[in-house]
Amino acid sequence: MHPGRRQHLLTWLADQLQRYELCPEVLWSGPNAVLRVTNQRTKAIRFIACVPAPQMATWAWVWSNDWALITDPRAVPVIAEAMSS
């Protein structure tokens, strides 16, 4: 669970969220990277972090009021819905 992987995972998520008409941008680099997601329609801005989930030997996406394991196939649609509301 190398910390350098965080930025790679956030970049992947940003690419996925663009399909949902959201404007994601990875801020900072390395272990401090976060994803800023702007909803163009509502102008709402939300942030997503990527944190280790060692008990599951993977990573988790974390945003206000919720989280999802990166290995969950429903994670991207759930995140997109949360960012669009």
C-alpha positions in Angstrom: 0.0 0.0 0.0 2.5 2.5 -1.2 1.5 6.2 -0.6 2.6 7.1 -4.1 -0.2 5.1 -5.5 -2.8 7.6 -4.1 -2.2 10.2 -6.9 -2.5 7.4 -9.6 -5.8 6.3 -8.1 -7.2 9.8 -7.9 -6.2 10.5 -11.5 -8.0 7.3 -12.6 -11.2 8.3 -10.6 -11.0 11.8 -12.2 -11.0 10.2 -15.7 -14.1 8.1 -14.7 -16.0 11.1 -13.3 -15.6 13.1 -16.4 -18.1 10.7 -18.1 -20.7 12.0 -15.6 -20.3 15.6 -16.7 -18.4 16.5 -13.6 -15.1 18.5 -13.6 -12.6 16.7 -11.4 -9.1 18.0 -10.8 -6.3 16.3 -8.8 -4.8 18.9 -6.4 -1.2 18.5 -5.1 0.9 15.5 -5.6 2.2 12.6 -3.7 0.7 11.6 -0.3 -1.2 14.9 0.0 -3.1 14.6 -3.2 -6.9 15.1 -3.2 -9.5 15.3 -5.9 -11.6 18.4 -6.3 -14.9 17.8 -8.1 -16.9 20.6 -9.5 -20.5 20.1 -10.6 -20.8 22.5 -13.6 -24.6 22.6 -13.3 -24.9 23.5 -9.6 -21.3 25.0 -9.2 -21.0 22.8 -6.1 -17.4 21.8 -5.2 -16.6 18.6 -3.2 -13.4 16.9 -2.3 -12.5 13.2 -2.4 -9.5 11.6 -0.6 -8.0 8.2 -1.2 -6.9 6.5 2.0 -5.5 3.1 2.8 -7.9 0.4 4.0 -5.3 -2.1 5.3 -7.9 -4.5 6.8 -9.1 -5.1 3.2 -5.6 -4.8 1.6 -6.8 -2.1 -0.7 -7.7 1.6 -0.8 -10.9 3.5 -0.1 -12.4 6.7 -1.6 -13.6 9.0 1.2 -15.9 12.1 0.8 -18.2 13.9 3.2 -20.7 11.6 4.7 -19.6 8.4 2.9 -16.9 6.2 1.5 -16.4 3.3 -0.9 -13.7 0.7 -1.5 -11.9 1.2 -4.8 -12.5 -2.5 -5.6 -16.3 -2.0 -5.4 -17.7 -2.0 -9.0 -20.5 0.3 -7.8 -18.0 2.9 -6.4 -17.8 5.2 -9.4 -21.5 5.5 -10.0 -22.1 6.1 -6.3 -19.5 8.8 -6.2 -20.8 10.4 -9.3 -24.3 10.5 -7.8 -23.0 12.0 -4.6 -21.0 14.6 -6.4 -24.0 15.5 -8.6 -26.5 16.1 -5.7 
